[in-house]
Amino acid sequence: MPTALMIRHGRTTSNADGVLAGWTAGIGLDGRGREQARALAARLVPVPLVRLVTSPLQRCVETAGEIATASDVAPEQDVRLGECRYGAWTGRALKELAEEPLWRTVQDQPSAARFPDSDQFEAESLAQMQARALAAVREHDAAVREAHGEHAVWALVSHGDVIKAIIADASGSHLDQFQRFVVGPASLSVVHYGARRPFVLRVNDTGADLSWLRPPEQDQATGEGVPEGDAAVGGGHG
């Protein structure tokens, strides 16, 4: 199967101020976030992306725009990759939310957490967020394979909680363990969905050379790339 790059948007003023932006409109990248997005886009230039999918929220669209310009790939939006719908928590300071009883559930048993309803913003559970994000990833991955072959590389731009939930699933972890993963602004995580199981190749990368992600036929000199086959021991890497 293809290799999927999970990219979190660059920093926003909400990130810097410790506010849960959620689906608040008009939250774009700040100056640092734009720098981060451009740096990531430059690192991705050696990688032949065949598809770029983004959350429809402004901060992700702006990040995807930098990648699209550098890699000459047209972005498409998928609402299923949008931020978790935090309902009445949207727009509130994290330090205030940490005093809420639900906060401990979000941290310790996220599979049981559902955010409170709001007249202004939709609410959902973290389990619902994970389910719709995984459906989107699997659908796009299958479409890329059909159109471009099993060695193709594609990317999605989404949000911290969404990407952590995807990585938790790919690593074989329960959603209750997803807080163990760190996904910083403008970071890159890499998952290869193999025939029998996913391979998590990288998490929270913010600076490494990415030329190893070129499909094997384009990088025969190093021999690096995604796992070949599905070895009984070692997952193909030994």
LOKOL-94909 format. One record per residue: residue number from 1; residue in one letter; x, y, z of N, C-alpha, C, O in turn; chain. Coordinates in pm, whole numbers. Each point is the difference from the previous one (the first is absolute). Example, Ala and Ser with C-alpha at 12.3 -4.5 7.8 and 13.67 -1.06 7.14 Angstrom:
// residues 2
(node 1 "A" (1319 -569 780) (-89 119 0) (90 120 0) (104 -2 66) "A") (node 2 "S" (-139 107 -138) (82 119 6) (-77 109 73) (51 111 17) "A") 
// end
This chain:
// residues 238
(node 1 "M" (84 -120 0) (-84 120 0) (87 125 0) (119 -9 31) "A") (node 2 "P" (-174 124 -65) (77 124 -2) (49 42 138) (-33 -63 101) "A") (node 3 "T" (110 169 -99) (49 58 125) (-72 132 23) (-7 84 -89) "A") (node 4 "A" (-47 -67 210) (-78 118 33) (78 90 94) (51 -46 103) "A") (node 5 "L" (-40 174 -137) (67 98 84) (-106 78 77) (-88 62 -60) "A") (node 6 "M" (97 -66 192) (-96 69 86) (63 130 48) (95 -2 79) "A") (node 7 "I" (-146 114 -126) (61 130 27) (-93 85 86) (-117 19 -34) "A") (node 8 "R" (169 30 146) (-79 94 79) (25 142 -52) (110 32 -44) "A") (node 9 "H" (-212 50 49) (14 140 -43) (105 73 84) (33 -44 110) "A") (node 10 "G" (18 154 -164) (95 84 73) (-67 73 117) (-122 -5 17) "A") (node 11 "R" (203 71 61) (-49 66 121) (-97 112 -32) (12 69 -102) "A") (node 12 "T" (-109 -52 191) (-96 110 -8) (8 83 127) (66 -38 96) "A") (node 13 "T" (-134 152 -97) (-5 81 123) (-70 -76 112) (33 18 117) "A") (node 14 "S" (-130 -102 -152) (-69 -81 102) (96 -98 65) (-4 -21 121) "A") (node 15 "N" (91 -40 -202) (102 -89 56) (88 77 98) (26 -45 111) "A") (node 16 "A" (20 161 -154) (91 80 82) (-68 49 128) (65 12 104) "A") (node 17 "D" (-195 17 -112) (-73 55 115) (-63 -107 88) (-57 33 104) "A") (node 18 "G" (67 -160 -143) (-59 -107 81) (-151 -2 -4) (-65 -24 102) "A") (node 19 "V" (9 48 -219) (-146 0 -18) (-39 -115 -90) (68 -28 -99) "A") (node 20 "L" (-178 -40 131) (-49 -111 -80) (-81 55 -118) (-117 34 15) "A") (node 21 "A" (180 -25 -130) (-63 66 -114) (-116 -79 -56) (-104 57 -36) "A") (node 22 "G" (119 -190 28) (-106 -82 -56) (-41 46 -139) (84 18 -87) "A") (node 23 "W" (-215 -1 67) (-53 42 -130) (-27 150 -6) (-81 44 -82) "A") (node 24 "T" (145 34 166) (-13 145 -8) (50 48 -136) (108 -38 -45) "A") (node 25 "A" (-187 122 -19) (39 52 -132) (111 103 13) (12 67 102) "A") (node 26 "G" (68 -54 -208) (99 106 -7) (127 -22 79) (74 94 25) "A") (node 27 "I" (-47 -218 15) (123 -29 73) (105 -46 -103) (1 -116 -42) "A") (node 28 "G" (87 208 4) (103 -32 -98) (137 -12 64) (13 13 122) "A") (node 29 "L" (87 -36 -202) (137 -11 48) (51 136 47) (-31 103 -62) "A") (node 30 "D" (109 -102 170) (68 122 37) (135 5 -72) (28 -88 -82) "A") (node 31 "G" (54 189 110) (127 13 -71) (87 -123 15) (59 -48 -98) "A") (node 32 "R" (-50 -4 219) (80 -121 23) (-60 -119 -74) (74 -82 -55) "A") (node 33 "G" (-205 73 54) (-66 -111 -69) (25 0 -149) (16 -105 -61) "A") (node 34 "R" (-14 226 1) (30 9 -143) (144 -44 -29) (26 -68 -99) "A") (node 35 "E" (66 107 187) (139 -44 -15) (9 -152 9) (70 -63 -79) "A") (node 36 "Q" (-141 5 174) (2 -146 18) (-55 -70 -124) (57 -98 -48) "A") (node 37 "A" (-169 150 -4) (-62 -63 -117) (91 7 -122) (9 -95 -76) "A") (node 38 "R" (58 209 58) (90 14 -115) (122 -91 14) (46 -57 -98) "A") (node 39 "A" (5 44 219) (114 -88 23) (-38 -146 -28) (77 -74 -61) "A") (node 40 "L" (-194 34 106) (-45 -136 -26) (-21 -22 -149) (39 -103 -54) "A") (node 41 "A" (-100 200 -12) (-22 -10 -145) (131 -17 -74) (9 -78 -95) "A") (node 42 "A" (94 150 138) (130 -12 -64) (60 -139 21) (62 -55 -91) "A") (node 43 "R" (-81 -1 209) (52 -135 26) (-71 -106 -83) (56 -105 -30) "A") (node 44 "L" (-181 133 -7) (-80 -97 -75) (26 5 -151) (-49 -87 -72) "A") (node 45 "V" (122 183 25) (25 14 -144) (55 -128 -63) (-43 -35 -110) "A") (node 46 "P" (137 -38 173) (50 -123 -63) (-101 -115 -5) (24 -100 -67) "A") (node 47 "V" (-137 115 137) (-98 -108 9) (-109 20 -106) (-67 104 1) "A") (node 48 "P" (48 -199 -91) (-99 16 -107) (-143 -27 48) (-52 -110 -17) "A") (node 49 "L" (-10 210 78) (-135 -16 52) (-101 -14 -115) (2 78 -95) "A") (node 50 "V" (-88 -177 107) (-101 -20 -104) (-138 51 43) (-89 16 -82) "A") (node 51 "R" (73 10 212) (-127 53 49) (27 79 128) (85 -37 81) "A") (node 52 "L" (-159 147 -64) (9 83 119) (-141 32 46) (-76 66 -70) "A") (node 53 "V" (42 -114 188) (-135 16 54) (10 82 129) (93 -19 79) "A") (node 54 "T" (-186 110 -57) (8 85 117) (-134 16 70) (-106 -7 -61) "A") (node 55 "S" (114 29 190) (-115 48 77) (-45 133 -62) (83 75 -52) "A") (node 56 "P" (-213 -45 56) (-47 125 -59) (27 123 86) (-29 112 -44) "A") (node 57 "L" (82 -129 165) (23 114 87) (119 82 -48) (97 -54 -53) "A") (node 58 "Q" (-105 185 73) (95 95 -61) (145 -34 27) (83 7 -91) "A") (node 59 "R" (-49 -44 214) (140 -25 35) (58 -117 -77) (118 -3 -32) "A") (node 60 "C" (-204 -95 2) (45 -114 -79) (6 34 -149) (93 -40 -70) "A") (node 61 "V" (-191 114 23) (-1 40 -141) (123 83 -32) (60 -16 -106) "A") (node 62 "E" (-21 106 198) (118 82 -22) (127 -85 0) (90 22 -82) "A") (node 63 "T" (-82 -118 172) (116 -89 4) (6 -83 -128) (106 -13 -60) "A") (node 64 "A" (-220 -42 20) (-4 -79 -123) (35 85 -121) (60 -49 -96) "A") (node 65 "G" (-96 177 99) (32 88 -112) (150 16 -20) (47 4 -114) "A") (node 66 "E" (28 4 223) (146 8 -11) (56 -128 -62) (90 6 -83) "A") (node 67 "I" (-142 -119 125) (46 -129 -54) (-38 -12 -147) (80 -46 -82) "A") (node 68 "A" (-201 88 49) (-47 -9 -138) (87 83 -94) (32 -44 -110) "A") (node 69 "T" (5 162 154) (84 87 -83) (137 -61 -23) (53 5 -111) "A") (node 70 "A" (6 -61 216) (134 -56 -10) (3 -132 -76) (97 -29 -71) "A") (node 71 "S" (-203 -49 85) (-1 -135 -58) (-84 -12 -126) (-6 -107 -60) "A") (node 72 "D" (-60 217 18) (-80 1 -121) (-107 -109 2) (-14 -78 -94) "A") (node 73 "V" (-60 74 204) (-111 -95 13) (-121 78 50) (12 79 94) "A") (node 74 "A" (-127 -100 -155) (-120 75 36) (-63 -58 126) (-28 -120 4) "A") (node 75 "P" (4 202 99) (-63 -52 122) (-149 -19 -17) (-66 72 -76) "A") (node 76 "E" (13 -170 146) (-144 -21 6) (-42 -7 146) (78 -44 85) "A") (node 77 "Q" (-200 86 -55) (-45 4 138) (-89 -120 34) (-76 -50 -84) "A") (node 78 "D" (88 5 208) (-85 -108 50) (-40 36 142) (85 5 89) "A") (node 79 "V" (-213 19 -68) (-49 43 131) (26 -104 108) (6 34 118) "A") (node 80 "R" (10 -159 -156) (24 -106 97) (136 13 67) (25 -61 104) "A") (node 81 "L" (64 139 -164) (132 24 58) (2 129 83) (106 43 45) "A") (node 82 "G" (-223 17 -27) (-9 122 80) (24 -27 148) (-1 -114 45) "A") (node 83 "E" (21 221 27) (27 -7 144) (-114 -71 73) (-113 -6 -50) "A") (node 84 "C" (143 -47 167) (-105 -55 84) (-103 110 28) (35 117 16) "A") (node 85 "R" (-159 -155 -11) (-107 96 28) (-17 8 151) (-62 -87 63) "A") (node 86 "Y" (117 194 -6) (9 13 145) (-123 64 64) (-5 15 122) "A") (node 87 "G" (-94 22 -203) (-123 54 57) (24 122 88) (64 96 -42) "A") (node 88 "A" (-117 -101 164) (7 114 92) (142 29 49) (23 104 60) "A") (node 89 "W" (69 -194 -84) (140 26 37) (71 90 -101) (107 54 29) "A") (node 90 "T" (-164 -37 -145) (63 76 -107) (27 145 42) (-88 68 52) "A") (node 91 "G" (212 -23 -75) (36 137 28) (39 28 144) (30 114 34) "A") (node 92 "R" (-31 -216 51) (33 20 141) (149 -25 25) (65 -75 -73) "A") (node 93 "A" (-12 136 177) (140 -17 36) (24 -139 57) (-81 -51 78) "A") (node 94 "L" (191 -10 -117) (32 -134 48) (16 -4 151) (-38 -98 64) "A") (node 95 "K" (93 204 -6) (20 0 145) (-134 0 74) (-8 -51 112) "A") (node 96 "E" (-96 108 -173) (-133 -6 60) (-62 -138 -19) (-61 -55 92) "A") (node 97 "L" (78 -1 -211) (-56 -131 -28) (62 -108 88) (-65 -100 31) "A") (node 98 "A" (190 120 10) (68 -98 85) (-68 -15 135) (24 -97 71) "A") (node 99 "E" (-109 195 -34) (-73 -8 126) (-133 -74 -14) (-64 -32 100) "A") (node 100 "E" (24 3 -222) (-127 -69 -24) (14 -150 32) (105 -59 -28) "A") (node 101 "P" (-207 -3 85) (5 -145 26) (26 -82 -126) (67 -103 5) "A") (node 102 "L" (-121 147 -119) (18 -73 -125) (147 -4 -43) (41 -90 -73) "A") (node 103 "W" (37 187 118) (142 5 -40) (73 -129 37) (79 -52 -79) "A") (node 104 "R" (-107 2 199) (69 -123 43) (-41 -117 -88) (82 -88 -28) "A") (node 105 "T" (-207 85 -15) (-43 -107 -90) (71 11 -134) (44 -101 -55) "A") (node 106 "V" (-32 222 3) (70 23 -127) (145 -48 11) (54 -55 -96) "A") (node 107 "Q" (8 76 211) (139 -38 17) (18 -148 31) (94 -62 -50) "A") (node 108 "D" (-182 5 130) (21 -135 51) (-82 -109 -69) (42 -115 -6) "A") (node 109 "Q" (-159 151 -45) (-85 -97 -69) (-72 69 -116) (-122 11 -1) "A") (node 110 "P" (200 35 -97) (-60 79 -108) (-109 -72 -79) (-87 66 -58) "A") (node 111 "S" (89 -197 55) (-105 -73 -72) (-138 23 60) (-101 -23 -66) "A") (node 112 "A" (96 69 191) (-127 25 68) (-39 148 -2) (-104 37 54) "A") (node 113 "A" (187 46 -116) (-22 144 6) (-87 49 -116) (30 -26 -117) "A") (node 114 "R" (-136 96 151) (-80 72 -100) (-11 144 45) (-28 28 117) "A") (node 115 "F" (51 64 -207) (3 141 35) (-142 56 13) (-91 -47 -68) "A") (node 116 "P" (72 146 154) (-135 53 27) (-57 76 -119) (73 64 -76) "A") (node 117 "D" (-203 -74 61) (-69 65 -110) (4 153 15) (17 54 109) "A") (node 118 "S" (-32 12 -223) (0 146 -4) (-95 45 -110) (-18 -69 -100) "A") (node 119 "D" (-44 186 120) (-87 55 -103) (80 46 -121) (-52 2 -112) "A") (node 120 "Q" (178 34 134) (82 56 -107) (85 -103 -72) (21 10 -121) "A") (node 121 "F" (30 -110 195) (93 -96 -58) (-49 -144 22) (-52 -33 107) "A") (node 122 "E" (69 -49 -208) (-34 -142 12) (92 -67 101) (112 45 25) "A") (node 123 "A" (-161 -154 33) (78 -79 95) (3 -146 -45) (-93 -47 -65) "A") (node 124 "E" (198 -22 101) (12 -142 -29) (90 -64 104) (58 69 83) "A") (node 125 "S" (-48 -200 -88) (92 -72 87) (134 -17 -70) (8 12 -122) "A") (node 126 "L" (96 -40 199) (130 -28 -60) (-5 -128 -81) (71 -12 -100) "A") (node 127 "A" (-154 -83 140) (-15 -123 -78) (-62 28 -135) (40 -59 -101) "A") (node 128 "Q" (-138 150 96) (-60 38 -128) (102 70 -89) (5 -24 -120) "A") (node 129 "M" (75 110 181) (105 69 -76) (96 -101 -63) (33 10 -118) "A") (node 130 "Q" (11 -108 198) (93 -99 -52) (-63 -82 -112) (65 -27 -101) "A") (node 131 "A" (-190 -12 117) (-66 -85 -99) (-10 70 -135) (27 -61 -103) "A") (node 132 "R" (-66 188 101) (-16 68 -130) (135 32 -61) (13 -1 -123) "A") (node 133 "A" (89 28 205) (133 26 -55) (60 -127 -60) (59 4 -108) "A") (node 134 "L" (-76 -116 176) (53 -127 -52) (-71 -39 -130) (63 -52 -92) "A") (node 135 "A" (-193 76 86) (-73 -30 -123) (56 82 -116) (15 -51 -111) "A") (node 136 "A" (14 177 137) (56 86 -105) (137 -48 -43) (28 -9 -120) "A") (node 137 "V" (59 -23 216) (136 -44 -33) (-3 -128 -82) (69 -10 -102) "A") (node 138 "R" (-146 -86 144) (-6 -127 -73) (-56 19 -141) (46 -64 -94) "A") (node 139 "E" (-146 151 81) (-60 25 -131) (100 66 -95) (14 -42 -115) "A") (node 140 "H" (54 143 164) (98 69 -85) (118 -93 -32) (49 0 -113) "A") (node 141 "D" (-5 -77 209) (112 -90 -23) (-34 -102 -108) (82 -29 -87) "A") (node 142 "A" (-203 -26 94) (-42 -98 -102) (-11 65 -138) (37 -61 -100) "A") (node 143 "A" (-87 184 95) (-13 69 -128) (137 30 -59) (19 -11 -121) "A") (node 144 "V" (76 50 206) (135 27 -49) (64 -127 -53) (67 2 -103) "A") (node 145 "R" (-87 -112 171) (56 -127 -46) (-56 -39 -136) (74 -43 -89) "A") (node 146 "E" (-204 58 74) (-63 -36 -127) (49 88 -114) (20 -47 -112) "A") (node 147 "A" (-1 175 140) (38 94 -106) (150 7 -26) (42 26 -112) "A") (node 148 "H" (38 -49 217) (144 26 -13) (90 -117 41) (122 8 -15) "A") (node 149 "G" (-180 -115 66) (82 -115 36) (39 -3 147) (-19 97 73) "A") (node 150 "E" (76 -211 -33) (24 -24 142) (118 78 57) (13 8 122) "A") (node 151 "H" (72 50 -205) (114 76 50) (-25 151 0) (92 77 28) "A") (node 152 "A" (-213 -35 -57) (-31 142 -5) (4 62 140) (-17 -69 101) "A") (node 153 "V" (41 199 -96) (3 75 125) (-102 114 -8) (-4 75 -97) "A") (node 154 "W" (-79 -65 201) (-98 107 4) (2 63 139) (59 -55 93) "A") (node 155 "A" (-122 171 -80) (6 73 127) (-137 53 39) (-84 31 -85) "A") (node 156 "L" (64 -21 215) (-118 66 54) (47 105 100) (102 -17 66) "A") (node 157 "V" (-179 125 -56) (28 106 97) (-119 9 94) (-113 23 -43) "A") (node 158 "S" (139 -42 171) (-109 -5 96) (44 60 133) (84 90 3) "A") (node 159 "H" (-141 -139 106) (15 61 132) (61 -100 99) (0 -120 -24) "A") (node 160 "G" (51 173 134) (72 -82 95) (-77 -120 50) (49 -113 -9) "A") (node 161 "D" (-169 133 63) (-77 -111 54) (-39 -100 -109) (-1 -121 23) "A") (node 162 "V" (-30 171 -141) (-39 -88 -110) (118 -90 -39) (-16 -121 -15) "A") (node 163 "I" (133 181 -1) (116 -78 -42) (43 -97 109) (38 -113 -30) "A") (node 164 "K" (-44 155 155) (34 -91 110) (-93 -121 1) (43 -113 26) "A") (node 165 "A" (-170 136 -55) (-96 -111 -3) (30 -96 -115) (-15 -121 14) "A") (node 166 "I" (57 175 -129) (36 -84 -114) (125 -82 32) (6 -119 -31) "A") (node 167 "I" (93 183 93) (124 -70 33) (-25 -108 105) (57 -108 -8) "A") (node 168 "A" (-142 138 105) (-32 -101 101) (-57 -125 -66) (41 -112 33) "A") (node 169 "D" (-133 131 -125) (-57 -116 -71) (107 -73 -80) (5 -123 3) "A") (node 170 "A" (80 197 -74) (103 -62 -83) (101 -78 83) (55 -100 -46) "A") (node 171 "S" (-32 145 168) (97 -68 86) (-61 -117 77) (69 -69 75) "A") (node 172 "G" (-198 48 -93) (-67 -109 72) (-40 37 141) (-30 -87 82) "A") (node 173 "S" (29 218 -51) (-35 47 133) (-148 36 8) (-60 44 -98) "A") (node 174 "H" (2 -63 215) (-137 42 25) (-5 153 1) (100 65 30) "A") (node 175 "L" (-214 -10 -62) (-16 145 4) (37 56 137) (44 115 9) "A") (node 176 "D" (-62 -193 96) (35 48 134) (149 28 15) (41 64 97) "A") (node 177 "Q" (40 -110 -191) (144 26 6) (44 113 -92) (120 27 -11) "A") (node 178 "F" (-213 39 -56) (42 95 -104) (69 123 57) (74 68 -71) "A") (node 179 "Q" (-96 -37 199) (68 114 60) (149 -26 20) (74 93 32) "A") (node 180 "R" (-30 -216 -49) (143 -30 14) (81 50 -119) (123 12 8) "A") (node 181 "F" (-190 17 -118) (69 46 -121) (7 153 -1) (-93 68 43) "A") (node 182 "V" (204 -16 -92) (19 144 -13) (0 36 -148) (74 -59 -79) "A") (node 183 "V" (-156 155 42) (-9 47 -139) (2 152 4) (-104 64 19) "A") (node 184 "G" (222 -6 -37) (15 145 11) (-40 73 -127) (-21 -64 -103) "A") (node 185 "P" (11 196 110) (-34 80 -119) (99 -23 -113) (121 -2 21) "A") (node 186 "A" (-174 -14 -142) (80 -21 -123) (86 -125 8) (102 -9 -68) "A") (node 187 "S" (-142 -87 151) (74 -125 7) (-51 -99 -104) (-111 13 -52) "A") (node 188 "L" (195 -111 24) (-31 -102 -99) (6 -138 66) (98 -33 67) "A") (node 189 "S" (-201 -46 -86) (-2 -140 42) (-28 -84 -124) (-71 44 -91) "A") (node 190 "V" (126 -165 87) (-5 -81 -122) (-55 -138 32) (49 -69 90) "A") (node 191 "V" (-151 29 -164) (-61 -133 17) (-9 -68 -136) (-44 59 -98) "A") (node 192 "H" (87 -184 95) (-15 -83 -120) (-101 -109 34) (24 -82 89) "A") (node 193 "Y" (-135 80 -161) (-105 -98 26) (31 -127 -80) (-32 -8 -119) "A") (node 194 "G" (94 -89 186) (35 -125 -66) (-119 -91 -21) (-111 31 43) "A") (node 195 "A" (135 -142 -110) (-109 -92 -32) (-61 -62 125) (-120 -26 4) "A") (node 196 "R" (203 2 99) (-49 -62 122) (-12 97 117) (-86 -16 86) "A") (node 197 "R" (174 116 -84) (0 93 112) (67 130 -43) (78 1 -96) "A") (node 198 "P" (-107 109 165) (71 125 -28) (141 -3 60) (27 -71 97) "A") (node 199 "F" (61 149 -156) (133 24 54) (12 149 32) (-20 84 -88) "A") (node 200 "V" (52 -51 212) (22 138 38) (149 29 -19) (83 -51 75) "A") (node 201 "L" (-50 130 -175) (140 22 -38) (62 122 67) (122 6 18) "A") (node 202 "R" (-205 91 20) (53 120 62) (-112 74 71) (-115 -1 -45) "A") (node 203 "V" (147 65 158) (-99 76 76) (62 134 42) (113 4 49) "A") (node 204 "N" (-187 106 -69) (38 132 50) (135 48 -52) (79 59 73) "A") (node 205 "D" (-53 -85 -200) (125 44 -63) (-11 148 -35) (-95 41 -67) "A") (node 206 "T" (192 37 111) (-3 143 -31) (128 50 -65) (21 121 -9) "A") (node 207 "G" (67 -212 -38) (122 54 -59) (86 -94 -81) (98 45 -59) "A") (node 208 "A" (-130 -172 53) (87 -96 -69) (-13 9 -151) (-101 46 -53) "A") (node 209 "D" (205 -92 -17) (-4 -12 -146) (-106 -102 -38) (-11 -105 62) "A") (node 210 "L" (-68 136 -165) (-112 -87 -37) (19 -70 -133) (-95 -59 -53) "A") (node 211 "S" (215 63 -3) (21 -62 -130) (-19 -151 4) (-23 -62 -104) "A") (node 212 "W" (33 2 223) (-22 -145 13) (-142 -41 -33) (-28 -119 -19) "A") (node 213 "L" (-63 216 14) (-139 -32 -31) (-26 -18 -149) (-110 -39 -39) "A") (node 214 "R" (209 68 -45) (-20 -25 -143) (-29 -148 -21) (62 -85 65) "A") (node 215 "P" (-155 52 -156) (-27 -140 -31) (128 -73 -39) (91 63 -54) "A") (node 216 "P" (-81 -193 80) (125 -74 -20) (57 9 -140) (122 2 -16) "A") (node 217 "E" (-207 5 -86) (53 7 -136) (68 134 -26) (74 14 -97) "A") (node 218 "Q" (-98 86 185) (62 130 -16) (116 20 97) (64 105 -1) "A") (node 219 "D" (-38 -204 85) (106 16 99) (75 -131 19) (23 -44 113) "A") (node 220 "Q" (15 -18 -222) (64 -130 6) (140 7 60) (51 -100 49) "A") (node 221 "A" (11 217 -52) (137 12 50) (10 -29 149) (97 -61 45) "A") (node 222 "T" (-197 106 32) (6 -18 145) (-70 -126 46) (33 -55 105) "A") (node 223 "G" (-130 8 -184) (-75 -117 41) (-99 27 112) (-63 -93 51) "A") (node 224 "E" (49 221 -11) (-91 31 108) (-140 20 -55) (-19 35 -117) "A") (node 225 "G" (-78 -59 202) (-138 19 -41) (-93 -72 95) (40 -34 111) "A") (node 226 "V" (-162 11 -153) (-97 -65 86) (30 -148 8) (70 -53 -87) "A") (node 227 "P" (-121 -17 191) (26 -142 13) (-51 -77 -120) (-109 26 -50) "A") (node 228 "E" (188 -122 3) (-40 -85 -110) (-55 -130 57) (62 -62 86) "A") (node 229 "G" (-179 22 -135) (-59 -124 49) (-50 15 142) (-29 111 45) "A") (node 230 "D" (17 -225 26) (-54 0 135) (67 -114 76) (-62 -103 25) "A") (node 231 "A" (188 122 12) (78 -107 63) (-64 -46 129) (-64 79 70) "A") (node 232 "A" (82 -208 -37) (-60 -56 120) (59 63 127) (-70 14 100) "A") (node 233 "V" (197 23 -105) (66 61 113) (62 132 -43) (70 5 -101) "A") (node 234 "G" (-94 101 176) (65 127 -29) (-76 88 -96) (48 109 -34) "A") (node 235 "G" (-164 -151 -13) (-82 86 -85) (67 39 -130) (-35 102 -59) "A") (node 236 "G" (133 -183 12) (63 30 -126) (127 81 13) (71 20 -99) "A") (node 237 "H" (-41 28 220) (120 82 20) (110 -75 72) (117 40 -8) "A") (node 238 "G" (-149 -146 80) (103 -76 70) (55 71 120) (88 -53 68) "A") 
// end
